[in-house]
Amino acid sequence: MTRLFAVIPLVLLAACVPPPPATPPEEADLCKAQALQGLVGQPQSVLQSMLLPAGSRVIGPSDPVTMDFRPERLNVEVGADGRIAKVGCY
């Protein structure tokens, strides 16, 4: 019973924490990565026939990249197997 009384203040305190702000939809996909999600799983060679937006990066499995966050920059990550693993804005 004393455990219950010890937990109640923690539950009440957790209820006071506001939820994290939601990312507005217009900012969530500034680089238009959502339209390119069909590339995930495709071989890297499909990118040769595509015209990616200026400033886009194709990142290989051992490529060094800067850690700056730019939500308008399209990033295409290629896995060690030569297939596109991720497409995102960062």
Z-matrix of the N, CA and C atoms (Angstrom, degrees):
N
C 1 1.436
C 2 1.526 1 110.57
N 3 1.345 2 116.57 1 -37.05
C 4 1.470 3 118.61 2 -179.93
C 5 1.523 4 110.96 3 -68.71
N 6 1.331 5 117.20 4 -27.68
C 7 1.465 6 119.80 5 176.45
C 8 1.528 7 110.26 6 -64.22
N 9 1.308 8 116.18 7 -39.63
C 10 1.456 9 121.11 8 179.79
C 11 1.528 10 110.10 9 -60.12
N 12 1.324 11 117.14 10 -43.34
C 13 1.459 12 120.72 11 180.00
C 14 1.523 13 111.33 12 -69.41
N 15 1.300 14 117.17 13 -25.93
C 16 1.470 15 120.32 14 177.67
C 17 1.525 16 111.18 15 -76.78
N 18 1.316 17 118.20 16 -28.24
C 19 1.459 18 122.73 17 -177.83
C 20 1.530 19 111.72 18 -83.47
N 21 1.306 20 117.81 19 -31.69
C 22 1.469 21 121.53 20 -175.82
C 23 1.529 22 112.25 21 -55.25
N 24 1.338 23 120.71 22 -46.89
C 25 1.476 24 118.36 23 179.05
C 26 1.527 25 112.69 24 -62.17
N 27 1.318 26 117.87 25 -34.14
C 28 1.462 27 120.40 26 178.57
C 29 1.520 28 111.41 27 -66.78
N 30 1.313 29 116.78 28 -40.04
C 31 1.455 30 120.99 29 178.54
C 32 1.525 31 109.85 30 -65.63
N 33 1.300 32 117.00 31 -43.09
C 34 1.462 33 120.45 32 179.31
C 35 1.521 34 110.92 33 -65.27
N 36 1.310 35 117.13 34 -38.70
C 37 1.463 36 121.10 35 178.58
C 38 1.529 37 110.54 36 -66.19
N 39 1.299 38 118.03 37 -40.21
C 40 1.465 39 121.43 38 178.99
C 41 1.522 40 111.01 39 -64.78
N 42 1.320 41 117.25 40 -31.59
C 43 1.463 42 121.08 41 179.46
C 44 1.525 43 111.37 42 -68.51
N 45 1.322 44 118.10 43 -19.86
C 46 1.464 45 121.88 44 -178.37
C 47 1.527 46 112.94 45 -86.22
N 48 1.304 47 117.56 46 -11.82
C 49 1.463 48 121.09 47 -178.25
C 50 1.526 49 108.69 48 -78.29
N 51 1.341 50 117.31 49 123.51
C 52 1.465 51 118.54 50 -179.19
C 53 1.525 52 110.98 51 -72.01
N 54 1.331 53 117.89 52 150.51
C 55 1.466 54 120.08 53 178.51
C 56 1.528 55 109.98 54 -69.07
N 57 1.320 56 118.20 55 155.90
C 58 1.465 57 119.69 56 178.57
C 59 1.524 58 109.94 57 -64.32
N 60 1.330 59 116.87 58 147.02
C 61 1.456 60 118.66 59 -179.53
C 62 1.526 61 111.12 60 -64.90
N 63 1.295 62 116.39 61 139.39
C 64 1.467 63 121.56 62 178.52
C 65 1.521 64 109.01 63 -76.82
N 66 1.322 65 116.35 64 142.59
C 67 1.460 66 120.86 65 176.83
C 68 1.519 67 107.93 66 -75.61
N 69 1.328 68 116.70 67 125.07
C 70 1.471 69 118.04 68 178.35
C 71 1.519 70 110.33 69 -59.15
N 72 1.326 71 118.25 70 139.99
C 73 1.466 72 121.06 71 -176.16
C 74 1.522 73 113.21 72 -57.36
N 75 1.327 74 118.07 73 -35.68
C 76 1.459 75 119.12 74 -178.37
C 77 1.524 76 112.45 75 -68.98
N 78 1.327 77 118.25 76 -23.16
C 79 1.458 78 121.07 77 178.07
C 80 1.522 79 112.20 78 -92.20
N 81 1.305 80 117.26 79 -21.18
C 82 1.459 81 121.15 80 -174.62
C 83 1.525 82 112.32 81 -67.81
N 84 1.318 83 118.49 82 -25.72
C 85 1.462 84 120.91 83 -175.74
C 86 1.535 85 110.77 84 -133.55
N 87 1.327 86 115.75 85 49.55
C 88 1.466 87 120.10 86 -178.09
C 89 1.522 88 112.70 87 -62.05
N 90 1.325 89 117.97 88 -30.03
C 91 1.466 90 121.09 89 -177.38
C 92 1.523 91 112.09 90 -91.94
N 93 1.323 92 117.70 91 0.55
C 94 1.473 93 123.26 92 179.00
C 95 1.528 94 112.83 93 67.05
N 96 1.327 95 116.93 94 33.35
C 97 1.462 96 121.67 95 179.60
C 98 1.523 97 112.43 96 -68.33
N 99 1.311 98 116.76 97 -28.13
C 100 1.469 99 119.71 98 -178.08
C 101 1.527 100 111.12 99 -59.26
N 102 1.307 101 116.25 100 -36.93
C 103 1.471 102 120.30 101 -179.37
C 104 1.530 103 112.51 102 -70.26
N 105 1.329 104 117.34 103 -15.92
C 106 1.465 105 121.49 104 -176.69
C 107 1.528 106 113.13 105 -107.60
N 108 1.317 107 118.08 106 11.87
C 109 1.464 108 121.00 107 -178.72
C 110 1.520 109 112.00 108 -63.93
N 111 1.311 110 118.14 109 -20.24
C 112 1.465 111 121.42 110 176.99
C 113 1.519 112 113.08 111 -67.37
N 114 1.336 113 116.70 112 -13.19
C 115 1.465 114 120.34 113 177.66
C 116 1.522 115 112.39 114 -75.11
N 117 1.322 116 117.20 115 -23.31
C 118 1.468 117 120.68 116 -178.07
C 119 1.520 118 109.13 117 -60.32
N 120 1.325 119 115.47 118 126.33
C 121 1.462 120 122.28 119 -178.40
C 122 1.520 121 113.12 120 96.46
N 123 1.328 122 117.20 121 -13.50
C 124 1.464 123 121.43 122 179.55
C 125 1.539 124 109.71 123 -81.00
N 126 1.319 125 118.37 124 155.71
C 127 1.466 126 120.03 125 176.34
C 128 1.538 127 110.09 126 -68.18
N 129 1.310 128 115.89 127 151.15
C 130 1.461 129 121.56 128 -178.65
C 131 1.531 130 111.60 129 -57.91
N 132 1.302 131 117.57 130 -27.23
C 133 1.461 132 122.04 131 -177.16
C 134 1.531 133 113.00 132 -60.21
N 135 1.327 134 119.13 133 -22.89
C 136 1.470 135 120.05 134 178.73
C 137 1.525 136 111.43 135 -64.68
N 138 1.324 137 117.03 136 -22.14
C 139 1.469 138 120.72 137 -179.44
C 140 1.526 139 111.85 138 -71.37
N 141 1.334 140 117.56 139 -21.73
C 142 1.464 141 121.00 140 -178.09
C 143 1.520 142 112.25 141 -64.39
N 144 1.313 143 117.28 142 -29.16
C 145 1.459 144 120.61 143 -179.07
C 146 1.527 145 112.55 144 -95.66
N 147 1.326 146 116.92 145 5.27
C 148 1.458 147 121.00 146 -177.71
C 149 1.521 148 111.02 147 -106.19
N 150 1.312 149 115.38 148 150.90
C 151 1.454 150 121.85 149 173.66
C 152 1.523 151 107.00 150 -106.76
N 153 1.323 152 116.06 151 103.05
C 154 1.461 153 120.80 152 -179.43
C 155 1.528 154 109.24 153 -84.39
N 156 1.333 155 117.80 154 153.55
C 157 1.462 156 120.53 155 179.47
C 158 1.534 157 111.86 156 -59.32
N 159 1.322 158 116.38 157 151.40
C 160 1.467 159 121.38 158 177.30
C 161 1.527 160 109.19 159 -56.62
N 162 1.313 161 116.19 160 138.17
C 163 1.460 162 121.50 161 179.37
C 164 1.515 163 114.37 162 88.51
N 165 1.327 164 117.55 163 -1.94
C 166 1.469 165 120.84 164 179.23
C 167 1.523 166 110.05 165 -69.52
N 168 1.331 167 115.40 166 154.84
C 169 1.468 168 120.32 167 177.25
C 170 1.520 169 109.69 168 -125.04
N 171 1.318 170 115.06 169 135.95
C 172 1.464 171 121.46 170 169.22
C 173 1.523 172 104.26 171 -107.56
N 174 1.321 173 116.14 172 115.78
C 175 1.458 174 122.53 173 -171.37
C 176 1.519 175 109.83 174 -109.08
N 177 1.328 176 115.66 175 119.21
C 178 1.460 177 121.12 176 176.93
C 179 1.511 178 111.10 177 -81.24
N 180 1.331 179 117.69 178 169.95
C 181 1.464 180 121.59 179 -175.23
C 182 1.525 181 114.81 180 -62.05
N 183 1.316 182 118.41 181 -26.26
C 184 1.471 183 118.91 182 -179.97
C 185 1.528 184 111.77 183 -121.22
N 186 1.331 185 117.17 184 16.26
C 187 1.458 186 120.70 185 179.75
C 188 1.523 187 111.21 186 -75.43
N 189 1.331 188 117.45 187 134.59
C 190 1.464 189 119.03 188 173.69
C 191 1.530 190 108.98 189 -76.47
N 192 1.320 191 116.63 190 141.23
C 193 1.460 192 121.26 191 177.74
C 194 1.519 193 109.71 192 -135.65
N 195 1.321 194 115.47 193 154.16
C 196 1.457 195 119.69 194 175.73
C 197 1.519 196 108.96 195 -73.20
N 198 1.309 197 116.36 196 156.61
C 199 1.462 198 120.91 197 -177.04
C 200 1.538 199 112.28 198 -100.50
N 201 1.333 200 117.08 199 11.01
C 202 1.459 201 118.99 200 179.28
C 203 1.525 202 109.89 201 -71.23
N 204 1.321 203 116.22 202 142.33
C 205 1.458 204 121.31 203 -178.67
C 206 1.516 205 108.75 204 -98.01
N 207 1.317 206 115.74 205 119.85
C 208 1.459 207 122.40 206 176.78
C 209 1.517 208 107.63 207 -131.48
N 210 1.326 209 118.29 208 99.59
C 211 1.466 210 121.14 209 -174.41
C 212 1.523 211 113.93 210 -63.81
N 213 1.324 212 118.25 211 -15.56
C 214 1.465 213 120.55 212 178.78
C 215 1.525 214 112.51 213 -89.73
N 216 1.329 215 117.69 214 -4.32
C 217 1.472 216 121.75 215 -177.96
C 218 1.529 217 110.57 216 -91.26
N 219 1.319 218 116.03 217 127.45
C 220 1.461 219 122.17 218 176.50
C 221 1.521 220 108.85 219 -83.28
N 222 1.321 221 116.42 220 129.56
C 223 1.459 222 122.52 221 177.79
C 224 1.523 223 108.57 222 -122.54
N 225 1.326 224 115.20 223 130.09
C 226 1.456 225 121.78 224 176.90
C 227 1.523 226 106.30 225 -117.95
N 228 1.326 227 116.39 226 114.69
C 229 1.459 228 120.92 227 -179.39
C 230 1.526 229 109.91 228 -97.33
N 231 1.328 230 115.52 229 132.00
C 232 1.458 231 122.05 230 179.14
C 233 1.524 232 107.98 231 -109.01
N 234 1.315 233 116.67 232 131.64
C 235 1.455 234 121.72 233 -179.37
C 236 1.523 235 111.98 234 -81.02
N 237 1.310 236 115.73 235 174.60
C 238 1.464 237 122.22 236 -179.55
C 239 1.530 238 111.67 237 -63.10
N 240 1.316 239 116.76 238 -21.48
C 241 1.470 240 120.55 239 179.68
C 242 1.529 241 112.76 240 -84.35
N 243 1.358 242 117.44 241 1.63
C 244 1.463 243 121.00 242 179.00
C 245 1.518 244 114.09 243 82.45
N 246 1.324 245 116.47 244 8.74
C 247 1.459 246 120.78 245 179.33
C 248 1.532 247 109.83 246 -107.34
N 249 1.311 248 115.77 247 151.80
C 250 1.464 249 121.21 248 179.50
C 251 1.529 250 108.55 249 -69.25
N 252 1.316 251 115.35 250 122.51
C 253 1.454 252 121.30 251 -175.40
C 254 1.527 253 112.81 252 -100.28
N 255 1.335 254 116.87 253 -28.71
C 256 1.462 255 119.62 254 -174.05
C 257 1.510 256 109.59 255 -157.67
N 258 1.334 257 117.22 256 142.23
C 259 1.454 258 123.91 257 172.55
C 260 1.520 259 106.12 258 -129.80
N 261 1.327 260 116.68 259 122.42
C 262 1.462 261 118.58 260 -176.91
C 263 1.512 262 113.33 261 -157.55
N 264 1.316 263 114.94 262 170.84
C 265 1.466 264 123.67 263 178.97
C 266 1.528 265 107.94 264 -103.77
N 267 1.322 266 116.97 265 111.65
C 268 1.467 267 121.10 266 175.54
C 269 1.502 268 110.85 267 -170.17
